[in-house]
Amino acid sequence: MAAQRIPAVLAAVQIMKDEGVDLVFGCPGAALLPLYAAMEEAAGPVHEFTHGTFTHGT
């Protein structure tokens, strides 16, 4: 059976889902927009915008 070829961003989202990632933190930029679009399309991890800090539980 031949390996299935998929875009790198979809592979990254699938790996995150396989590893149980459900929340991704970061500062969005033009280079990451395809990844965020793939996460939304695949119902993958949710992106949480951070402004340089992360406060757990608030």
PyMOL Python script that loads the backbone (N, CA, C, O; Angstrom):
from pymol import cmd

cmd.read_pdbstr("""\
ATOM      1  N   MET A   1       0.856  -1.180   0.000  1.00  0.00           N
ATOM      2  CA  MET A   1       0.000   0.000   0.000  1.00  0.00           C
ATOM      3  C   MET A   1       0.901   1.242   0.000  1.00  0.00           C
ATOM      4  O   MET A   1       1.860   1.328   0.767  1.00  0.00           O
ATOM      5  N   ALA A   2       0.580   2.180  -0.856  1.00  0.00           N
ATOM      6  CA  ALA A   2       1.355   3.425  -0.942  1.00  0.00           C
ATOM      7  C   ALA A   2       0.997   4.350   0.217  1.00  0.00           C
ATOM      8  O   ALA A   2      -0.144   4.393   0.677  1.00  0.00           O
ATOM      9  N   ALA A   3       1.989   5.074   0.666  1.00  0.00           N
ATOM     10  CA  ALA A   3       1.759   6.043   1.741  1.00  0.00           C
ATOM     11  C   ALA A   3       0.872   7.170   1.235  1.00  0.00           C
ATOM     12  O   ALA A   3       0.993   7.605   0.090  1.00  0.00           O
ATOM     13  N   GLN A   4      -0.009   7.630   2.091  1.00  0.00           N
ATOM     14  CA  GLN A   4      -0.900   8.740   1.741  1.00  0.00           C
ATOM     15  C   GLN A   4      -0.135  10.042   1.889  1.00  0.00           C
ATOM     16  O   GLN A   4       0.526  10.264   2.904  1.00  0.00           O
ATOM     17  N   ARG A   5      -0.219  10.898   0.892  1.00  0.00           N
ATOM     18  CA  ARG A   5       0.441  12.200   0.938  1.00  0.00           C
ATOM     19  C   ARG A   5      -0.578  13.255   1.354  1.00  0.00           C
ATOM     20  O   ARG A   5      -1.636  13.392   0.738  1.00  0.00           O
ATOM     21  N   ILE A   6      -0.244  13.999   2.410  1.00  0.00           N
ATOM     22  CA  ILE A   6      -1.110  15.076   2.881  1.00  0.00           C
ATOM     23  C   ILE A   6      -0.230  16.293   3.155  1.00  0.00           C
ATOM     24  O   ILE A   6       0.971  16.149   3.383  1.00  0.00           O
ATOM     25  N   PRO A   7      -0.815  17.486   3.134  1.00  0.00           N
ATOM     26  CA  PRO A   7      -0.038  18.689   3.449  1.00  0.00           C
ATOM     27  C   PRO A   7       0.559  18.618   4.860  1.00  0.00           C
ATOM     28  O   PRO A   7      -0.017  18.008   5.761  1.00  0.00           O
ATOM     29  N   ALA A   8       1.702  19.242   5.027  1.00  0.00           N
ATOM     30  CA  ALA A   8       2.412  19.217   6.317  1.00  0.00           C
ATOM     31  C   ALA A   8       1.554  19.758   7.449  1.00  0.00           C
ATOM     32  O   ALA A   8       1.599  19.227   8.559  1.00  0.00           O
ATOM     33  N   VAL A   9       0.768  20.809   7.194  1.00  0.00           N
ATOM     34  CA  VAL A   9      -0.052  21.376   8.276  1.00  0.00           C
ATOM     35  C   VAL A   9      -1.106  20.382   8.748  1.00  0.00           C
ATOM     36  O   VAL A   9      -1.404  20.320   9.941  1.00  0.00           O
ATOM     37  N   LEU A  10      -1.678  19.601   7.825  1.00  0.00           N
ATOM     38  CA  LEU A  10      -2.658  18.594   8.229  1.00  0.00           C
ATOM     39  C   LEU A  10      -1.985  17.457   8.986  1.00  0.00           C
ATOM     40  O   LEU A  10      -2.567  16.902   9.918  1.00  0.00           O
ATOM     41  N   ALA A  11      -0.762  17.106   8.592  1.00  0.00           N
ATOM     42  CA  ALA A  11      -0.008  16.089   9.327  1.00  0.00           C
ATOM     43  C   ALA A  11       0.277  16.576  10.743  1.00  0.00           C
ATOM     44  O   ALA A  11       0.157  15.813  11.701  1.00  0.00           O
ATOM     45  N   ALA A  12       0.656  17.847  10.875  1.00  0.00           N
ATOM     46  CA  ALA A  12       0.945  18.409  12.201  1.00  0.00           C
ATOM     47  C   ALA A  12      -0.298  18.382  13.085  1.00  0.00           C
ATOM     48  O   ALA A  12      -0.213  18.048  14.266  1.00  0.00           O
ATOM     49  N   VAL A  13      -1.445  18.732  12.522  1.00  0.00           N
ATOM     50  CA  VAL A  13      -2.694  18.715  13.291  1.00  0.00           C
ATOM     51  C   VAL A  13      -3.038  17.286  13.701  1.00  0.00           C
ATOM     52  O   VAL A  13      -3.469  17.054  14.831  1.00  0.00           O
ATOM     53  N   GLN A  14      -2.850  16.327  12.795  1.00  0.00           N
ATOM     54  CA  GLN A  14      -3.155  14.937  13.119  1.00  0.00           C
ATOM     55  C   GLN A  14      -2.255  14.434  14.243  1.00  0.00           C
ATOM     56  O   GLN A  14      -2.716  13.720  15.134  1.00  0.00           O
ATOM     57  N   ILE A  15      -0.990  14.796  14.208  1.00  0.00           N
ATOM     58  CA  ILE A  15      -0.073  14.401  15.281  1.00  0.00           C
ATOM     59  C   ILE A  15      -0.507  15.015  16.607  1.00  0.00           C
ATOM     60  O   ILE A  15      -0.494  14.342  17.638  1.00  0.00           O
ATOM     61  N   MET A  16      -0.895  16.304  16.585  1.00  0.00           N
ATOM     62  CA  MET A  16      -1.363  16.936  17.825  1.00  0.00           C
ATOM     63  C   MET A  16      -2.589  16.215  18.372  1.00  0.00           C
ATOM     64  O   MET A  16      -2.683  15.969  19.574  1.00  0.00           O
ATOM     65  N   LYS A  17      -3.534  15.875  17.483  1.00  0.00           N
ATOM     66  CA  LYS A  17      -4.734  15.158  17.922  1.00  0.00           C
ATOM     67  C   LYS A  17      -4.370  13.788  18.473  1.00  0.00           C
ATOM     68  O   LYS A  17      -4.898  13.374  19.506  1.00  0.00           O
ATOM     69  N   ASP A  18      -3.468  13.076  17.791  1.00  0.00           N
ATOM     70  CA  ASP A  18      -3.047  11.750  18.245  1.00  0.00           C
ATOM     71  C   ASP A  18      -2.379  11.806  19.615  1.00  0.00           C
ATOM     72  O   ASP A  18      -2.491  10.866  20.402  1.00  0.00           O
ATOM     73  N   GLU A  19      -1.690  12.900  19.899  1.00  0.00           N
ATOM     74  CA  GLU A  19      -0.986  13.058  21.171  1.00  0.00           C
ATOM     75  C   GLU A  19      -1.865  13.651  22.269  1.00  0.00           C
ATOM     76  O   GLU A  19      -1.404  13.836  23.395  1.00  0.00           O
ATOM     77  N   GLY A  20      -3.123  13.948  21.956  1.00  0.00           N
ATOM     78  CA  GLY A  20      -4.057  14.447  22.961  1.00  0.00           C
ATOM     79  C   GLY A  20      -3.987  15.948  23.198  1.00  0.00           C
ATOM     80  O   GLY A  20      -4.502  16.440  24.202  1.00  0.00           O
ATOM     81  N   VAL A  21      -3.355  16.681  22.286  1.00  0.00           N
ATOM     82  CA  VAL A  21      -3.276  18.136  22.429  1.00  0.00           C
ATOM     83  C   VAL A  21      -4.651  18.718  22.126  1.00  0.00           C
ATOM     84  O   VAL A  21      -5.234  18.434  21.079  1.00  0.00           O
ATOM     85  N   ASP A  22      -5.166  19.532  23.041  1.00  0.00           N
ATOM     86  CA  ASP A  22      -6.459  20.155  22.787  1.00  0.00           C
ATOM     87  C   ASP A  22      -6.414  21.679  22.858  1.00  0.00           C
ATOM     88  O   ASP A  22      -7.409  22.341  22.564  1.00  0.00           O
ATOM     89  N   LEU A  23      -5.275  22.239  23.245  1.00  0.00           N
ATOM     90  CA  LEU A  23      -5.134  23.687  23.346  1.00  0.00           C
ATOM     91  C   LEU A  23      -3.719  24.077  22.958  1.00  0.00           C
ATOM     92  O   LEU A  23      -2.749  23.508  23.457  1.00  0.00           O
ATOM     93  N   VAL A  24      -3.610  25.048  22.066  1.00  0.00           N
ATOM     94  CA  VAL A  24      -2.314  25.525  21.580  1.00  0.00           C
ATOM     95  C   VAL A  24      -2.215  27.006  21.903  1.00  0.00           C
ATOM     96  O   VAL A  24      -3.138  27.771  21.624  1.00  0.00           O
ATOM     97  N   PHE A  25      -1.105  27.408  22.485  1.00  0.00           N
ATOM     98  CA  PHE A  25      -0.891  28.806  22.839  1.00  0.00           C
ATOM     99  C   PHE A  25       0.134  29.414  21.902  1.00  0.00           C
ATOM    100  O   PHE A  25       1.067  28.735  21.475  1.00  0.00           O
ATOM    101  N   GLY A  26      -0.031  30.678  21.580  1.00  0.00           N
ATOM    102  CA  GLY A  26       0.955  31.350  20.753  1.00  0.00           C
ATOM    103  C   GLY A  26       0.449  32.675  20.232  1.00  0.00           C
ATOM    104  O   GLY A  26      -0.696  33.066  20.457  1.00  0.00           O
ATOM    105  N   CYS A  27       1.321  33.340  19.544  1.00  0.00           N
ATOM    106  CA  CYS A  27       1.034  34.624  18.927  1.00  0.00           C
ATOM    107  C   CYS A  27       0.893  34.394  17.423  1.00  0.00           C
ATOM    108  O   CYS A  27       1.879  34.058  16.766  1.00  0.00           O
ATOM    109  N   PRO A  28      -0.295  34.563  16.865  1.00  0.00           N
ATOM    110  CA  PRO A  28      -0.480  34.258  15.456  1.00  0.00           C
ATOM    111  C   PRO A  28       0.275  35.235  14.565  1.00  0.00           C
ATOM    112  O   PRO A  28       0.473  36.402  14.902  1.00  0.00           O
ATOM    113  N   GLY A  29       0.679  34.724  13.441  1.00  0.00           N
ATOM    114  CA  GLY A  29       1.335  35.537  12.435  1.00  0.00           C
ATOM    115  C   GLY A  29       1.048  34.935  11.073  1.00  0.00           C
ATOM    116  O   GLY A  29       0.504  33.835  10.974  1.00  0.00           O
ATOM    117  N   ALA A  30       1.406  35.641  10.048  1.00  0.00           N
ATOM    118  CA  ALA A  30       1.100  35.200   8.687  1.00  0.00           C
ATOM    119  C   ALA A  30       1.646  33.813   8.393  1.00  0.00           C
ATOM    120  O   ALA A  30       1.002  33.040   7.684  1.00  0.00           O
ATOM    121  N   ALA A  31       2.813  33.481   8.920  1.00  0.00           N
ATOM    122  CA  ALA A  31       3.421  32.175   8.642  1.00  0.00           C
ATOM    123  C   ALA A  31       2.624  31.027   9.256  1.00  0.00           C
ATOM    124  O   ALA A  31       2.677  29.904   8.755  1.00  0.00           O
ATOM    125  N   LEU A  32       1.889  31.294  10.331  1.00  0.00           N
ATOM    126  CA  LEU A  32       1.142  30.244  11.018  1.00  0.00           C
ATOM    127  C   LEU A  32      -0.326  30.160  10.616  1.00  0.00           C
ATOM    128  O   LEU A  32      -1.032  29.253  11.055  1.00  0.00           O
ATOM    129  N   LEU A  33      -0.789  31.079   9.801  1.00  0.00           N
ATOM    130  CA  LEU A  33      -2.204  31.074   9.427  1.00  0.00           C
ATOM    131  C   LEU A  33      -2.640  29.762   8.781  1.00  0.00           C
ATOM    132  O   LEU A  33      -3.738  29.290   9.075  1.00  0.00           O
ATOM    133  N   PRO A  34      -1.823  29.145   7.906  1.00  0.00           N
ATOM    134  CA  PRO A  34      -2.250  27.842   7.361  1.00  0.00           C
ATOM    135  C   PRO A  34      -2.417  26.773   8.442  1.00  0.00           C
ATOM    136  O   PRO A  34      -3.305  25.927   8.341  1.00  0.00           O
ATOM    137  N   LEU A  35      -1.573  26.803   9.470  1.00  0.00           N
ATOM    138  CA  LEU A  35      -1.707  25.840  10.561  1.00  0.00           C
ATOM    139  C   LEU A  35      -2.995  26.088  11.332  1.00  0.00           C
ATOM    140  O   LEU A  35      -3.713  25.139  11.645  1.00  0.00           O
ATOM    141  N   TYR A  36      -3.300  27.336  11.642  1.00  0.00           N
ATOM    142  CA  TYR A  36      -4.533  27.647  12.359  1.00  0.00           C
ATOM    143  C   TYR A  36      -5.758  27.261  11.536  1.00  0.00           C
ATOM    144  O   TYR A  36      -6.743  26.764  12.082  1.00  0.00           O
ATOM    145  N   ALA A  37      -5.701  27.485  10.235  1.00  0.00           N
ATOM    146  CA  ALA A  37      -6.814  27.104   9.359  1.00  0.00           C
ATOM    147  C   ALA A  37      -6.994  25.587   9.359  1.00  0.00           C
ATOM    148  O   ALA A  37      -8.120  25.093   9.393  1.00  0.00           O
ATOM    149  N   ALA A  38      -5.882  24.849   9.321  1.00  0.00           N
ATOM    150  CA  ALA A  38      -5.959  23.389   9.337  1.00  0.00           C
ATOM    151  C   ALA A  38      -6.499  22.888  10.674  1.00  0.00           C
ATOM    152  O   ALA A  38      -7.263  21.923  10.704  1.00  0.00           O
ATOM    153  N   MET A  39      -6.118  23.525  11.774  1.00  0.00           N
ATOM    154  CA  MET A  39      -6.636  23.125  13.084  1.00  0.00           C
ATOM    155  C   MET A  39      -8.141  23.320  13.134  1.00  0.00           C
ATOM    156  O   MET A  39      -8.858  22.475  13.670  1.00  0.00           O
ATOM    157  N   GLU A  40      -8.623  24.417  12.585  1.00  0.00           N
ATOM    158  CA  GLU A  40     -10.065  24.678  12.582  1.00  0.00           C
ATOM    159  C   GLU A  40     -10.785  23.700  11.658  1.00  0.00           C
ATOM    160  O   GLU A  40     -11.829  23.157  12.020  1.00  0.00           O
ATOM    161  N   GLU A  41     -10.236  23.476  10.477  1.00  0.00           N
ATOM    162  CA  GLU A  41     -10.857  22.590   9.495  1.00  0.00           C
ATOM    163  C   GLU A  41     -10.960  21.154  10.017  1.00  0.00           C
ATOM    164  O   GLU A  41     -11.962  20.479   9.783  1.00  0.00           O
ATOM    165  N   ALA A  42      -9.943  20.696  10.711  1.00  0.00           N
ATOM    166  CA  ALA A  42      -9.907  19.317  11.187  1.00  0.00           C
ATOM    167  C   ALA A  42     -10.473  19.167  12.598  1.00  0.00           C
ATOM    168  O   ALA A  42     -10.347  18.102  13.202  1.00  0.00           O
ATOM    169  N   ALA A  43     -11.087  20.209  13.122  1.00  0.00           N
ATOM    170  CA  ALA A  43     -11.593  20.197  14.500  1.00  0.00           C
ATOM    171  C   ALA A  43     -10.490  19.729  15.441  1.00  0.00           C
ATOM    172  O   ALA A  43     -10.699  18.892  16.319  1.00  0.00           O
ATOM    173  N   GLY A  44      -9.309  20.299  15.223  1.00  0.00           N
ATOM    174  CA  GLY A  44      -8.139  19.945  16.024  1.00  0.00           C
ATOM    175  C   GLY A  44      -8.034  20.819  17.256  1.00  0.00           C
ATOM    176  O   GLY A  44      -9.033  21.348  17.743  1.00  0.00           O
ATOM    177  N   PRO A  45      -6.812  20.968  17.760  1.00  0.00           N
ATOM    178  CA  PRO A  45      -6.606  21.789  18.955  1.00  0.00           C
ATOM    179  C   PRO A  45      -7.113  23.218  18.742  1.00  0.00           C
ATOM    180  O   PRO A  45      -7.110  23.734  17.624  1.00  0.00           O
ATOM    181  N   VAL A  46      -7.534  23.826  19.809  1.00  0.00           N
ATOM    182  CA  VAL A  46      -7.999  25.209  19.790  1.00  0.00           C
ATOM    183  C   VAL A  46      -6.804  26.116  20.061  1.00  0.00           C
ATOM    184  O   VAL A  46      -5.979  25.822  20.927  1.00  0.00           O
ATOM    185  N   HIS A  47      -6.713  27.219  19.318  1.00  0.00           N
ATOM    186  CA  HIS A  47      -5.618  28.169  19.523  1.00  0.00           C
ATOM    187  C   HIS A  47      -6.050  29.226  20.517  1.00  0.00           C
ATOM    188  O   HIS A  47      -7.128  29.808  20.390  1.00  0.00           O
ATOM    189  N   GLU A  48      -5.213  29.471  21.500  1.00  0.00           N
ATOM    190  CA  GLU A  48      -5.439  30.521  22.499  1.00  0.00           C
ATOM    191  C   GLU A  48      -4.389  31.592  22.278  1.00  0.00           C
ATOM    192  O   GLU A  48      -3.195  31.336  22.435  1.00  0.00           O
ATOM    193  N   PHE A  49      -4.823  32.789  21.917  1.00  0.00           N
ATOM    194  CA  PHE A  49      -3.887  33.890  21.706  1.00  0.00           C
ATOM    195  C   PHE A  49      -3.280  34.310  23.030  1.00  0.00           C
ATOM    196  O   PHE A  49      -3.993  34.498  24.015  1.00  0.00           O
ATOM    197  N   THR A  50      -1.981  34.455  23.055  1.00  0.00           N
ATOM    198  CA  THR A  50      -1.315  34.951  24.256  1.00  0.00           C
ATOM    199  C   THR A  50      -0.549  36.211  23.898  1.00  0.00           C
ATOM    200  O   THR A  50      -0.081  36.387  22.773  1.00  0.00           O
ATOM    201  N   HIS A  51      -0.441  37.052  24.858  1.00  0.00           N
ATOM    202  CA  HIS A  51       0.290  38.315  24.659  1.00  0.00           C
ATOM    203  C   HIS A  51       1.537  38.297  25.526  1.00  0.00           C
ATOM    204  O   HIS A  51       1.785  39.205  26.320  1.00  0.00           O
ATOM    205  N   GLY A  52       2.321  37.225  25.348  1.00  0.00           N
ATOM    206  CA  GLY A  52       3.579  37.119  26.067  1.00  0.00           C
ATOM    207  C   GLY A  52       3.482  36.484  27.433  1.00  0.00           C
ATOM    208  O   GLY A  52       4.508  36.241  28.068  1.00  0.00           O
ATOM    209  N   THR A  53       2.262  36.203  27.911  1.00  0.00           N
ATOM    210  CA  THR A  53       2.133  35.579  29.232  1.00  0.00           C
ATOM    211  C   THR A  53       1.087  34.503  29.173  1.00  0.00           C
ATOM    212  O   THR A  53       0.212  34.527  28.307  1.00  0.00           O
ATOM    213  N   PHE A  54       1.164  33.567  30.074  1.00  0.00           N
ATOM    214  CA  PHE A  54       0.170  32.508  30.210  1.00  0.00           C
ATOM    215  C   PHE A  54      -0.174  32.391  31.682  1.00  0.00           C
ATOM    216  O   PHE A  54       0.711  32.200  32.517  1.00  0.00           O
ATOM    217  N   THR A  55      -1.440  32.504  32.001  1.00  0.00           N
ATOM    218  CA  THR A  55      -1.875  32.350  33.383  1.00  0.00           C
ATOM    219  C   THR A  55      -2.774  31.143  33.456  1.00  0.00           C
ATOM    220  O   THR A  55      -3.870  31.148  32.896  1.00  0.00           O
ATOM    221  N   HIS A  56      -2.331  30.114  34.136  1.00  0.00           N
ATOM    222  CA  HIS A  56      -3.072  28.873  34.227  1.00  0.00           C
ATOM    223  C   HIS A  56      -4.258  29.027  35.187  1.00  0.00           C
ATOM    224  O   HIS A  56      -4.117  29.505  36.313  1.00  0.00           O
ATOM    225  N   GLY A  57      -5.417  28.610  34.704  1.00  0.00           N
ATOM    226  CA  GLY A  57      -6.592  28.577  35.572  1.00  0.00           C
ATOM    227  C   GLY A  57      -7.314  29.894  35.743  1.00  0.00           C
ATOM    228  O   GLY A  57      -8.194  30.004  36.596  1.00  0.00           O
ATOM    229  N   THR A  58      -6.964  30.901  34.950  1.00  0.00           N
ATOM    230  CA  THR A  58      -7.688  32.167  35.090  1.00  0.00           C
ATOM    231  C   THR A  58      -8.324  32.560  33.801  1.00  0.00           C
ATOM    232  O   THR A  58      -8.978  33.601  33.728  1.00  0.00           O
TER     233      THR A  58
END
""", "prot")
cmd.dss("prot")
cmd.show_as("cartoon", "prot")
cmd.util.cbc("prot")
cmd.orient("prot")
